[in-house]
């Protein structure tokens, strides 16, 4: 397939994103695996990491090493996550998530791999979603390995912190909220119900942590058996997602990328659409699954 790189231009009709025709042709052939990033969830009120307003521009996220070794840092994370979880839990799928689910229901999308931890693909109706970086709706005990539902932890934290309800200044993509340091000492953390020890960790892959090998293997299998790879809302700045683009390119599998703004993979894809996902994906679904 000839490479098509499309960016918004003044001459393009406002109702049709440049590159949508090429994208329609590629996805219309079916057997598409979707790789989604934080840019797909921004319309649901969850910020991204590296976009124009990305949180990495303003703060350093929690790292796996800090979470393991620094009890104070861990306490600070959970206080912020207790507040931030309310906004994550209240987030609803946007038009982009729904469009992916519609394309899957139409038989055109055969697999969904997401770098997001918000569960919005599943809430929109997508099936068999591989959560590359885990999900905020679960916790794991680092002492005994017990995996539990986040809702249960949230209820216990509400009981332990009846008066802890500061306003969040800002929500981060990993689910923790920016809070003034002076309010953090008043937060009380609880232990693992299974072993009584803990510490508990959200079942997500922090910065500096390795994605489980079997999960990566599953994603590679999906990509390698796909007719095309469709990247949505990812800058591909980290190897965690970028490696799948590299593998597809190596195998000659066509790659399409829809993202607002430049990405690391721009020179390696066959179809590039630089436009809001909230307009491109519904238009694509109307053409192919309507």
Backbone as CSV, one residue per row, in Angstrom:
resi,resn,N_x,N_y,N_z,CA_x,CA_y,CA_z,C_x,C_y,C_z
1,UNK,0.852,-1.202,0.000,0.000,0.000,0.000,0.884,1.247,0.000
2,UNK,0.568,2.208,-0.844,1.315,3.457,-0.866,1.080,4.232,0.424
3,UNK,2.130,4.871,0.906,2.002,5.636,2.139,1.178,6.892,1.891
4,UNK,0.240,7.135,2.815,-0.602,8.321,2.738,-0.481,9.061,4.047
5,UNK,0.076,10.260,4.012,0.182,11.090,5.202,-0.731,12.275,5.025
6,UNK,-1.703,12.397,5.928,-2.700,13.448,5.784,-2.759,14.292,7.038
7,UNK,-2.715,15.590,6.841,-2.864,16.527,7.949,-3.941,17.526,7.568
8,UNK,-4.587,18.154,8.566,-5.646,19.108,8.247,-5.133,20.262,7.398
9,UNK,-5.897,20.632,6.399,-5.555,21.790,5.583,-6.774,22.671,5.439
10,UNK,-6.529,23.925,5.157,-7.637,24.875,5.032,-8.538,24.519,3.862
11,UNK,-7.954,23.854,2.838,-8.727,23.555,1.644,-9.598,22.321,1.784
12,UNK,-9.318,21.512,2.814,-10.078,20.274,2.967,-11.477,20.568,3.452
13,UNK,-12.486,19.828,2.965,-13.843,20.034,3.450,-13.909,19.792,4.952
14,UNK,-14.623,20.657,5.662,-14.649,20.571,7.115,-15.282,19.289,7.600
15,UNK,-16.139,18.661,6.761,-16.847,17.465,7.190,-16.051,16.185,6.972
16,UNK,-14.948,16.248,6.245,-14.167,15.057,5.941,-12.709,15.306,6.311
17,UNK,-12.176,14.505,7.226,-10.787,14.648,7.620,-9.884,14.181,6.488
18,UNK,-8.817,14.910,6.204,-7.865,14.448,5.194,-7.346,13.061,5.556
19,UNK,-7.331,12.168,4.608,-6.862,10.813,4.852,-7.951,9.840,5.225
20,UNK,-9.175,10.313,5.407,-10.259,9.418,5.817,-10.573,8.382,4.737
21,UNK,-10.463,8.764,3.479,-10.731,7.806,2.403,-9.731,6.648,2.444
22,UNK,-8.452,6.969,2.602,-7.428,5.926,2.680,-7.622,5.069,3.919
23,UNK,-7.996,5.694,5.016,-8.257,4.957,6.251,-9.446,4.020,6.067
24,UNK,-10.470,4.500,5.400,-11.656,3.681,5.146,-11.303,2.459,4.309
25,UNK,-10.473,2.658,3.295,-10.061,1.538,2.449,-9.315,0.489,3.257
26,UNK,-8.407,0.932,4.120,-7.597,-0.010,4.891,-8.454,-0.777,5.891
27,UNK,-9.261,-0.056,6.673,-10.083,-0.710,7.691,-11.181,-1.547,7.038
28,UNK,-11.663,-1.100,5.882,-12.710,-1.825,5.186,-12.296,-3.210,4.737
29,UNK,-11.003,-3.446,4.625,-10.522,-4.782,4.267,-10.653,-5.759,5.430
30,UNK,-10.891,-5.247,6.634,-11.118,-6.086,7.799,-9.857,-6.640,8.412
31,UNK,-10.045,-7.524,9.409,-8.940,-8.190,10.104,-7.995,-7.165,10.735
32,UNK,-8.584,-6.125,11.332,-7.816,-5.012,11.897,-7.626,-5.210,13.396
33,UNK,-6.406,-4.981,13.873,-6.132,-4.938,15.310,-5.910,-3.480,15.704
34,UNK,-6.621,-3.050,16.726,-6.517,-1.679,17.214,-5.521,-1.614,18.364
35,UNK,-4.661,-0.605,18.336,-3.781,-0.274,19.452,-4.131,1.145,19.881
36,UNK,-4.727,1.302,21.066,-5.171,2.629,21.491,-4.313,3.174,22.620
37,UNK,-4.241,4.515,22.653,-3.486,5.210,23.678,-4.337,6.262,24.366
38,UNK,-3.686,7.049,25.212,-4.402,7.983,26.075,-5.205,9.019,25.297
39,UNK,-4.781,9.336,24.067,-5.502,10.325,23.284,-6.920,9.934,22.967
40,UNK,-7.231,8.633,23.042,-8.599,8.193,22.772,-9.533,8.540,23.927
41,UNK,-8.996,8.729,25.132,-9.844,8.962,26.307,-9.936,10.420,26.733
42,UNK,-9.255,11.308,26.034,-9.291,12.711,26.462,-10.692,13.305,26.356
43,UNK,-11.475,12.862,25.380,-12.846,13.369,25.254,-13.751,12.851,26.374
44,UNK,-13.264,11.896,27.145,-14.013,11.402,28.304,-13.576,12.088,29.590
45,UNK,-12.708,13.091,29.465,-12.268,13.853,30.628,-11.030,13.319,31.296
46,UNK,-10.357,12.352,30.669,-9.124,11.796,31.229,-7.956,12.346,30.419
47,UNK,-7.033,13.069,31.048,-5.955,13.708,30.284,-4.958,12.692,29.744
48,UNK,-4.201,13.116,28.732,-3.151,12.256,28.210,-1.827,12.611,28.865
49,UNK,-0.771,11.934,28.429,0.557,12.184,28.998,1.348,13.217,28.200
50,UNK,1.280,13.115,26.860,2.229,13.870,26.047,1.592,14.805,25.038
51,UNK,0.280,14.975,25.063,-0.359,15.904,24.148,-0.083,17.342,24.552
52,UNK,-0.800,18.241,23.898,-0.578,19.670,24.158,-0.800,20.028,25.620
53,UNK,-1.673,19.295,26.292,-1.924,19.543,27.711,-1.533,18.339,28.552
54,UNK,-0.648,17.504,28.019,-0.285,16.262,28.690,0.337,16.474,30.052
55,UNK,0.068,15.525,30.965,0.511,15.692,32.345,2.020,15.577,32.483
56,UNK,2.707,14.880,31.564,4.154,14.774,31.675,4.837,16.127,31.476
57,UNK,4.103,17.068,30.924,4.659,18.408,30.761,4.690,19.163,32.091
58,UNK,3.926,18.653,33.080,3.773,19.413,34.320,4.227,18.671,35.571
59,UNK,4.277,17.344,35.537,4.667,16.630,36.740,5.276,15.287,36.378
60,UNK,6.028,14.715,37.316,6.630,13.405,37.136,5.706,12.359,37.734
61,UNK,5.278,11.371,36.950,4.344,10.375,37.475,5.021,9.433,38.465
62,UNK,4.207,8.726,39.230,4.717,7.720,40.150,5.476,6.641,39.386
63,UNK,6.640,6.272,39.873,7.406,5.187,39.274,7.276,3.934,40.128
64,UNK,7.513,2.813,39.516,7.434,1.532,40.215,8.455,1.478,41.347
65,UNK,9.645,1.975,41.089,10.699,1.923,42.093,10.335,2.761,43.323
66,UNK,9.777,3.952,43.104,9.369,4.794,44.229,8.235,4.148,45.004
67,UNK,7.281,3.565,44.298,6.143,2.928,44.953,6.611,1.790,45.855
68,UNK,7.585,0.999,45.406,8.070,-0.135,46.185,8.907,0.295,47.382
69,UNK,9.749,1.289,47.209,10.783,1.577,48.198,10.467,2.715,49.144
70,UNK,9.510,3.556,48.789,9.248,4.758,49.573,7.849,4.713,50.174
71,UNK,7.697,4.305,51.448,6.370,4.250,52.064,5.637,5.585,52.022
72,UNK,6.382,6.661,52.166,5.772,7.981,52.126,5.229,8.281,50.732
73,UNK,6.003,7.935,49.709,5.537,8.134,48.345,4.328,7.267,48.037
74,UNK,4.313,6.053,48.572,3.183,5.156,48.371,1.927,5.713,49.044
75,UNK,2.091,6.234,50.255,0.974,6.845,50.976,0.427,8.041,50.204
76,UNK,1.344,8.843,49.668,0.943,10.018,48.895,0.172,9.590,47.645
77,UNK,0.646,8.526,46.974,-0.052,8.050,45.785,-1.476,7.630,46.117
78,UNK,-1.654,6.836,47.171,-2.983,6.318,47.480,-3.941,7.419,47.919
79,UNK,-3.441,8.434,48.624,-4.302,9.566,48.983,-4.807,10.250,47.719
80,UNK,-3.921,10.443,46.771,-4.300,11.109,45.531,-5.184,10.209,44.669
81,UNK,-4.886,8.900,44.686,-5.672,7.973,43.888,-7.075,7.795,44.461
82,UNK,-7.196,7.890,45.772,-8.514,7.792,46.406,-9.442,8.885,45.888
83,UNK,-8.896,10.074,45.722,-9.682,11.189,45.202,-9.850,11.067,43.681
84,UNK,-8.768,10.739,42.982,-8.821,10.661,41.524,-9.703,9.543,41.007
85,UNK,-9.830,8.460,41.769,-10.635,7.332,41.331,-12.086,7.715,41.095
86,UNK,-12.570,8.693,41.833,-13.963,9.116,41.668,-14.203,9.636,40.253
87,UNK,-13.238,10.375,39.712,-13.403,10.899,38.365,-13.211,9.808,37.320
88,UNK,-12.255,8.909,37.546,-12.060,7.790,36.623,-13.316,6.922,36.582
89,UNK,-13.871,6.622,37.756,-15.062,5.777,37.837,-16.264,6.433,37.164
90,UNK,-16.322,7.749,37.212,-17.459,8.471,36.630,-17.301,8.704,35.129
91,UNK,-16.097,8.472,34.583,-15.871,8.713,33.155,-16.703,7.761,32.312
92,UNK,-17.172,8.238,31.189,-17.999,7.441,30.291,-17.340,7.343,28.911
93,UNK,-17.581,6.256,28.206,-16.995,6.129,26.857,-17.432,7.284,25.968
94,UNK,-16.524,7.717,25.117,-16.860,8.781,24.178,-17.130,8.181,22.788
95,UNK,-17.356,9.057,21.826,-17.719,8.605,20.480,-16.637,7.748,19.845
96,UNK,-15.378,8.001,20.182,-14.289,7.194,19.644,-14.324,5.765,20.157
97,UNK,-14.535,5.603,21.472,-14.659,4.251,22.033,-15.828,3.510,21.402
98,UNK,-16.946,4.201,21.262,-18.134,3.546,20.706,-17.906,3.147,19.251
99,UNK,-17.169,3.972,18.512,-16.891,3.651,17.110,-16.032,2.397,16.995
100,UNK,-15.047,2.250,17.867,-14.214,1.038,17.858,-15.070,-0.192,18.119
101,UNK,-15.971,-0.081,19.107,-16.859,-1.205,19.414,-17.763,-1.534,18.229
102,UNK,-18.249,-0.514,17.532,-19.108,-0.748,16.363,-18.341,-1.442,15.243
103,UNK,-17.094,-1.033,15.044,-16.284,-1.672,14.005,-15.985,-3.124,14.371
104,UNK,-15.809,-3.391,15.657,-15.604,-4.770,16.086,-16.873,-5.591,15.887
105,UNK,-18.023,-5.014,16.245,-19.295,-5.717,16.077,-19.604,-5.984,14.608
106,UNK,-19.085,-5.119,13.734,-19.278,-5.307,12.295,-18.314,-6.330,11.704
107,UNK,-17.417,-6.858,12.536,-16.488,-7.874,12.082,-15.229,-7.357,11.428
108,UNK,-15.014,-6.039,11.475,-13.836,-5.447,10.837,-12.642,-5.391,11.773
109,UNK,-12.895,-5.164,13.049,-11.834,-5.157,14.066,-11.845,-6.511,14.760
110,UNK,-10.716,-7.202,14.722,-10.626,-8.544,15.296,-9.911,-8.575,16.636
111,UNK,-9.285,-7.476,17.035,-8.603,-7.430,18.318,-8.398,-5.998,18.768
112,UNK,-8.418,-5.786,20.091,-8.185,-4.461,20.655,-7.130,-4.577,21.748
113,UNK,-6.036,-3.849,21.571,-5.004,-3.726,22.592,-4.996,-2.269,23.035
114,UNK,-5.104,-2.036,24.335,-5.107,-0.652,24.806,-3.996,-0.413,25.816
115,UNK,-3.376,0.738,25.693,-2.400,1.184,26.685,-3.092,1.915,27.836
116,UNK,-4.396,2.129,27.716,-5.150,2.859,28.736,-5.555,1.937,29.874
117,UNK,-5.786,2.518,31.036,-6.114,1.739,32.233,-7.501,2.095,32.752
118,UNK,-8.329,2.736,31.911,-9.602,3.295,32.370,-10.812,2.403,32.122
119,UNK,-10.669,1.321,31.372,-11.776,0.403,31.127,-12.846,0.921,30.190
120,UNK,-12.589,2.014,29.477,-13.636,2.625,28.668,-13.933,1.856,27.382
121,UNK,-12.952,1.133,26.848,-13.244,0.284,25.687,-14.318,-0.739,26.043
122,UNK,-14.124,-1.401,27.183,-15.076,-2.427,27.609,-16.439,-1.816,27.905
123,UNK,-16.435,-0.639,28.542,-17.705,0.023,28.857,-18.470,0.394,27.596
124,UNK,-17.751,0.612,26.489,-18.392,0.956,25.222,-18.903,-0.274,24.477
125,UNK,-18.536,-1.462,24.956,-19.017,-2.680,24.316,-17.970,-3.487,23.584
126,UNK,-16.702,-3.057,23.608,-15.652,-3.834,22.962,-15.429,-5.135,23.735
127,UNK,-15.072,-6.190,23.015,-14.894,-7.501,23.623,-13.428,-7.918,23.607
128,UNK,-13.064,-8.740,24.593,-11.734,-9.362,24.636,-10.617,-8.329,24.492
129,UNK,-10.751,-7.229,25.223,-9.746,-6.167,25.179,-8.513,-6.592,25.980
130,UNK,-7.344,-6.462,25.383,-6.099,-6.741,26.093,-5.611,-5.432,26.701
131,UNK,-5.590,-5.369,28.022,-5.129,-4.167,28.723,-3.620,-4.276,28.922
132,UNK,-2.870,-3.702,28.011,-1.409,-3.827,28.023,-0.822,-3.365,29.345
133,UNK,-1.348,-2.280,29.884,-0.816,-1.707,31.128,-1.704,-1.961,32.332
134,UNK,-2.612,-2.924,32.220,-3.462,-3.269,33.352,-4.692,-2.390,33.440
135,UNK,-5.371,-2.463,34.607,-6.607,-1.707,34.790,-6.722,-1.143,36.191
136,UNK,-7.187,0.099,36.276,-7.346,0.758,37.573,-8.509,0.179,38.383
137,UNK,-9.339,-0.639,37.779,-10.483,-1.192,38.498,-10.114,-2.415,39.330
138,UNK,-8.822,-2.738,39.394,-8.346,-3.857,40.200,-7.149,-3.431,41.050
139,UNK,-6.935,-4.160,42.150,-5.736,-3.960,42.964,-5.027,-5.299,43.113
140,UNK,-3.736,-5.238,43.374,-2.965,-6.444,43.621,-2.138,-6.238,44.886
141,UNK,-2.073,-7.257,45.733,-1.274,-7.181,46.951,0.154,-7.594,46.630
142,UNK,1.106,-6.768,46.978,2.499,-7.064,46.673,3.084,-8.084,47.639
143,UNK,2.358,-8.398,48.719,2.827,-9.406,49.670,2.333,-10.803,49.310
144,UNK,1.030,-10.930,49.018,0.463,-12.268,48.775,-0.015,-12.475,47.346
145,UNK,-0.064,-11.419,46.546,-0.469,-11.538,45.145,-1.961,-11.537,44.915
146,UNK,-2.772,-11.345,45.956,-4.221,-11.358,45.792,-4.666,-10.210,44.888
147,UNK,-5.528,-10.519,43.931,-6.105,-9.513,43.042,-7.543,-9.278,43.473
148,UNK,-7.902,-8.016,43.687,-9.228,-7.685,44.206,-9.844,-6.562,43.392
149,UNK,-11.152,-6.424,43.537,-11.898,-5.381,42.837,-11.655,-4.032,43.499
150,UNK,-11.455,-3.019,42.682,-11.165,-1.686,43.223,-12.361,-1.118,44.003
151,UNK,-13.549,-1.486,43.617,-14.729,-0.954,44.290,-14.733,-1.320,45.769
152,UNK,-14.299,-2.539,46.093,-14.239,-2.957,47.489,-13.236,-2.145,48.274
153,UNK,-12.076,-1.894,47.677,-11.083,-1.057,48.341,-11.608,0.352,48.538
154,UNK,-12.268,0.880,47.537,-12.786,2.241,47.641,-13.784,2.360,48.796
155,UNK,-14.622,1.351,48.967,-15.589,1.384,50.063,-14.876,1.355,51.408
156,UNK,-13.856,0.534,51.544,-13.107,0.473,52.808,-12.369,1.778,53.077
157,UNK,-11.866,2.402,52.010,-11.171,3.670,52.195,-12.149,4.781,52.590
158,UNK,-13.351,4.719,52.081,-14.353,5.715,52.473,-14.691,5.597,53.967
159,UNK,-14.758,4.360,54.444,-15.033,4.148,55.877,-13.858,4.653,56.720
160,UNK,-12.649,4.374,56.270,-11.453,4.784,57.022,-11.180,6.275,56.919
161,UNK,-11.747,6.940,55.913,-11.481,8.362,55.677,-12.785,9.128,55.464
162,UNK,-13.655,9.139,56.468,-14.969,9.758,56.273,-14.915,11.255,55.995
163,UNK,-13.860,11.903,56.433,-13.767,13.354,56.270,-12.697,13.767,55.270
164,UNK,-12.131,12.775,54.557,-11.073,13.096,53.603,-11.702,13.261,52.224
165,UNK,-11.922,14.488,51.841,-12.558,14.735,50.549,-12.110,16.024,49.925
166,UNK,-10.772,16.286,49.873,-10.298,17.538,49.293,-10.610,17.614,47.809
167,UNK,-10.753,18.817,47.323,-10.995,19.025,45.890,-9.715,18.750,45.123
168,UNK,-9.827,17.980,44.051,-8.673,17.671,43.217,-8.368,18.838,42.303
169,UNK,-7.123,19.330,42.340,-6.722,20.416,41.457,-6.617,19.942,40.012
170,UNK,-6.229,18.663,39.847,-5.976,18.159,38.494,-5.927,16.643,38.529
171,UNK,-6.470,15.992,37.509,-6.431,14.540,37.410,-5.306,14.133,36.469
172,UNK,-4.600,13.058,36.833,-3.540,12.531,36.002,-4.020,11.265,35.287
173,UNK,-3.397,10.893,34.162,-3.874,9.746,33.387,-3.852,8.435,34.154
174,UNK,-2.947,8.311,35.133,-2.868,7.065,35.891,-3.826,7.037,37.069
175,UNK,-4.730,8.009,37.140,-5.818,7.945,38.099,-5.603,8.643,39.405
176,UNK,-4.431,9.222,39.633,-4.240,9.963,40.867,-4.438,11.452,40.603
177,UNK,-4.886,12.151,41.622,-5.210,13.569,41.484,-4.134,14.415,42.152
178,UNK,-3.941,15.583,41.618,-3.010,16.520,42.237,-3.669,17.143,43.474
179,UNK,-3.043,16.956,44.638,-3.567,17.496,45.893,-2.490,18.283,46.606
180,UNK,-2.853,19.300,47.357,-1.869,20.039,48.156,-1.208,19.118,49.176
181,UNK,0.079,19.270,49.367,0.813,18.399,50.287,0.270,18.446,51.707
182,UNK,-0.262,19.584,52.100,-0.682,19.721,53.489,-1.884,18.861,53.855
183,UNK,-2.613,18.341,52.859,-3.794,17.534,53.190,-3.486,16.041,53.199
184,UNK,-2.304,15.644,52.741,-2.023,14.231,52.553,-1.859,13.467,53.854
185,UNK,-1.362,14.134,54.900,-1.128,13.438,56.166,-2.413,12.940,56.798
186,UNK,-3.537,13.532,56.462,-4.797,13.124,57.060,-5.396,11.866,56.451
187,UNK,-4.758,11.326,55.414,-5.293,10.142,54.742,-4.863,8.870,55.458
188,UNK,-5.783,7.910,55.587,-5.505,6.616,56.222,-5.607,5.518,55.174
189,UNK,-4.528,4.755,54.991,-4.534,3.644,54.046,-4.921,2.365,54.774
190,UNK,-5.516,1.418,54.044,-5.920,0.144,54.630,-5.054,-0.977,54.072
191,UNK,-5.092,-2.153,54.739,-4.261,-3.286,54.339,-5.018,-4.235,53.420
192,UNK,-4.301,-5.219,52.925,-4.883,-6.260,52.084,-5.852,-7.101,52.917
193,UNK,-7.033,-7.347,52.389,-8.012,-8.169,53.098,-7.574,-9.631,53.153
194,UNK,-6.852,-10.088,52.158,-6.485,-11.502,52.087,-5.413,-11.886,53.094
195,UNK,-4.397,-11.032,53.239,-3.274,-11.396,54.118,-3.084,-10.441,55.293
196,UNK,-3.766,-9.302,55.264,-3.649,-8.352,56.361,-2.370,-7.553,56.379
197,UNK,-1.593,-7.664,55.310,-0.297,-6.975,55.294,-0.221,-5.938,54.168
198,UNK,-0.234,-6.420,52.955,-0.027,-5.508,51.839,1.450,-5.373,51.537
199,UNK,1.902,-4.279,50.919,1.088,-3.142,50.489,0.266,-3.448,49.228
200,UNK,-0.803,-2.697,49.074,-1.632,-2.810,47.883,-1.111,-1.896,46.781
201,UNK,-1.315,-2.322,45.553,-0.910,-1.554,44.381,-2.046,-1.636,43.363
202,UNK,-2.340,-0.563,42.668,-3.304,-0.703,41.575,-2.735,-1.678,40.549
203,UNK,-3.593,-2.468,39.933,-3.133,-3.488,39.000,-2.824,-2.868,37.643
204,UNK,-1.889,-1.921,37.666,-1.450,-1.236,36.461,0.072,-1.247,36.420
205,UNK,0.604,-1.057,35.232,2.048,-1.006,35.034,2.507,0.438,35.202
206,UNK,3.265,0.697,36.265,3.798,2.034,36.505,4.977,2.309,35.574
207,UNK,5.349,3.569,35.476,6.579,3.931,34.781,7.746,3.199,35.448
208,UNK,8.619,2.607,34.648,9.752,1.878,35.182,9.452,0.425,35.478
209,UNK,8.215,-0.007,35.312,7.817,-1.394,35.544,7.717,-2.119,34.199
210,UNK,7.934,-3.420,34.219,7.897,-4.219,32.996,6.513,-4.815,32.785
211,UNK,6.007,-4.704,31.571,4.740,-5.344,31.230,4.949,-6.858,31.279
212,UNK,4.030,-7.612,31.906,4.176,-9.067,31.971,4.439,-9.683,30.592
213,UNK,5.390,-10.618,30.564,5.839,-11.188,29.294,4.716,-11.886,28.540
214,UNK,3.850,-12.606,29.267,2.785,-13.321,28.565,1.796,-12.362,27.928
215,UNK,1.582,-11.210,28.555,0.672,-10.210,27.986,1.267,-9.612,26.715
216,UNK,2.558,-9.327,26.758,3.230,-8.813,25.563,3.161,-9.845,24.437
217,UNK,3.360,-11.118,24.798,3.291,-12.174,23.799,1.928,-12.267,23.145
218,UNK,0.872,-12.103,23.942,-0.486,-12.116,23.392,-0.679,-10.989,22.388
219,UNK,-0.160,-9.813,22.731,-0.290,-8.668,21.829,0.479,-8.887,20.535
220,UNK,1.669,-9.429,20.628,2.431,-9.717,19.416,1.690,-10.722,18.528
221,UNK,1.079,-11.727,19.137,0.327,-12.718,18.363,-0.835,-12.063,17.619
222,UNK,-1.532,-11.136,18.286,-2.628,-10.434,17.633,-2.135,-9.628,16.440
223,UNK,-1.053,-8.885,16.652,-0.514,-8.042,15.582,-0.015,-8.886,14.417
224,UNK,0.692,-9.962,14.730,1.298,-10.780,13.679,0.263,-11.512,12.826
225,UNK,-0.929,-11.722,13.382,-1.977,-12.411,12.617,-2.968,-11.444,11.988
226,UNK,-2.729,-10.130,12.152,-3.669,-9.123,11.667,-3.458,-8.817,10.195
227,UNK,-4.535,-8.312,9.574,-4.417,-7.798,8.221,-3.919,-6.368,8.205
228,UNK,-4.158,-5.651,9.328,-3.704,-4.267,9.461,-3.689,-3.899,10.933
229,UNK,-2.845,-2.935,11.278,-2.771,-2.395,12.633,-3.256,-0.953,12.595
230,UNK,-4.204,-0.614,13.476,-4.762,0.734,13.544,-4.416,1.332,14.895
231,UNK,-3.553,2.342,14.899,-3.107,3.007,16.122,-3.958,4.243,16.344
232,UNK,-4.522,4.353,17.542,-5.443,5.444,17.854,-4.997,6.208,19.101
233,UNK,-4.709,7.489,18.938,-4.466,8.349,20.086,-3.224,8.026,20.876
234,UNK,-2.167,7.629,20.226,-0.912,7.340,20.912,0.232,8.069,20.232
235,UNK,1.095,8.682,21.038,2.284,9.332,20.495,3.365,8.323,20.159
236,UNK,3.207,7.081,20.653,4.197,6.015,20.448,5.560,6.402,20.987
237,UNK,5.575,7.266,22.006,6.838,7.768,22.548,7.593,6.704,23.333
238,UNK,6.889,5.717,23.874,7.562,4.666,24.637,7.484,3.363,23.865
239,UNK,8.478,2.507,24.090,8.586,1.263,23.337,7.433,0.316,23.617
240,UNK,6.774,0.474,24.741,5.671,-0.411,25.116,4.648,-0.567,24.001
241,UNK,4.299,0.536,23.322,3.376,0.460,22.197,4.071,0.495,20.855
242,UNK,5.176,1.227,20.783,5.876,1.425,19.519,6.388,0.111,18.934
243,UNK,6.733,-0.842,19.792,7.279,-2.115,19.305,6.297,-2.859,18.397
244,UNK,5.006,-2.640,18.608,4.018,-3.330,17.777,3.960,-2.725,16.374
245,UNK,4.205,-1.417,16.297,4.309,-0.782,14.985,5.548,-1.287,14.254
246,UNK,6.649,-1.403,14.989,7.878,-1.906,14.389,7.701,-3.341,13.891
247,UNK,6.990,-4.163,14.676,6.787,-5.545,14.265,5.901,-5.609,13.022
248,UNK,4.844,-4.820,12.998,3.970,-4.807,11.829,4.733,-4.369,10.585
249,UNK,5.539,-3.315,10.732,6.316,-2.835,9.589,7.266,-3.916,9.086
250,UNK,7.910,-4.609,10.014,8.861,-5.651,9.634,8.183,-6.776,8.867
251,UNK,6.940,-7.078,9.235,6.213,-8.173,8.598,5.426,-7.725,7.363
252,UNK,5.486,-6.430,7.058,4.762,-5.921,5.898,3.274,-5.767,6.135
253,UNK,2.865,-5.663,7.385,1.459,-5.474,7.730,1.150,-3.981,7.689
254,UNK,0.147,-3.542,6.938,-0.153,-2.110,6.855,-0.498,-1.525,8.227
255,UNK,-0.045,-0.292,8.451,-0.307,0.400,9.712,-0.966,1.739,9.415
256,UNK,-2.075,2.005,10.082,-2.725,3.315,10.021,-2.649,3.951,11.394
257,UNK,-2.530,5.266,11.420,-2.376,5.976,12.680,-3.265,7.215,12.668
258,UNK,-4.123,7.334,13.689,-4.961,8.521,13.849,-4.585,9.162,15.168
259,UNK,-4.075,10.376,15.109,-3.651,11.080,16.319,-3.604,12.572,16.024
260,UNK,-3.954,13.349,17.018,-3.872,14.800,16.866,-2.481,15.244,17.285
261,UNK,-1.659,15.598,16.298,-0.286,15.997,16.579,0.705,14.928,16.168
262,UNK,1.995,15.272,16.124,3.026,14.352,15.640,3.247,13.173,16.583
263,UNK,3.748,12.067,16.024,4.057,10.884,16.814,5.412,10.338,16.384
264,UNK,5.929,9.446,17.202,7.200,8.808,16.905,7.112,7.906,15.676
265,UNK,5.912,7.439,15.366,5.774,6.476,14.284,5.362,7.052,12.953
266,UNK,5.312,8.363,12.830,4.768,8.976,11.624,5.446,8.493,10.338
267,UNK,6.762,8.304,10.374,7.483,7.918,9.156,7.356,6.426,8.844
268,UNK,6.740,5.666,9.741,6.696,4.213,9.580,5.311,3.676,9.236
269,UNK,4.332,4.558,9.136,2.967,4.078,8.916,2.549,4.287,7.467
270,UNK,1.528,3.567,7.061,1.045,3.641,5.683,-0.030,4.699,5.498
271,UNK,-0.852,4.903,6.518,-1.898,5.920,6.490,-1.795,6.723,7.778
272,UNK,-1.718,8.035,7.646,-1.579,8.913,8.818,-2.665,9.966,8.748
273,UNK,-3.523,10.041,9.772,-4.578,11.053,9.840,-4.343,11.900,11.078
274,UNK,-4.081,13.171,10.872,-3.842,14.115,11.970,-5.121,14.917,12.168
275,UNK,-5.990,14.403,13.018,-7.299,15.024,13.243,-7.880,14.462,14.535
276,UNK,-8.872,15.127,15.125,-9.463,14.643,16.380,-10.102,13.272,16.214
277,UNK,-9.826,12.366,17.128,-10.393,11.032,17.053,-11.911,11.061,17.205
278,UNK,-12.408,12.038,17.961,-13.839,12.137,18.200,-14.646,12.460,16.965
279,UNK,-14.002,12.919,15.909,-14.695,13.152,14.641,-14.331,12.093,13.608
280,UNK,-13.054,11.665,13.589,-12.608,10.704,12.577,-13.237,9.328,12.787
281,UNK,-13.213,8.822,14.016,-13.675,7.454,14.242,-15.181,7.283,14.043
282,UNK,-16.019,8.198,14.529,-17.446,8.057,14.206,-17.716,8.121,12.702
283,UNK,-16.980,8.983,11.980,-17.163,9.061,10.530,-16.760,7.748,9.872
284,UNK,-15.676,7.151,10.371,-15.228,5.870,9.849,-16.267,4.782,10.109
285,UNK,-16.826,4.781,11.326,-17.832,3.771,11.672,-19.109,3.957,10.847
286,UNK,-19.472,5.188,10.574,-20.663,5.420,9.750,-20.465,4.866,8.352
287,UNK,-19.266,5.017,7.823,-18.985,4.531,6.484,-18.982,3.002,6.410
288,UNK,-18.471,2.371,7.445,-18.200,0.943,7.367,-19.139,0.067,8.188
289,UNK,-19.718,0.633,9.249,-20.527,-0.190,10.139,-21.938,0.340,10.297
290,UNK,-22.244,1.440,9.586,-23.558,2.046,9.729,-24.659,1.292,9.019
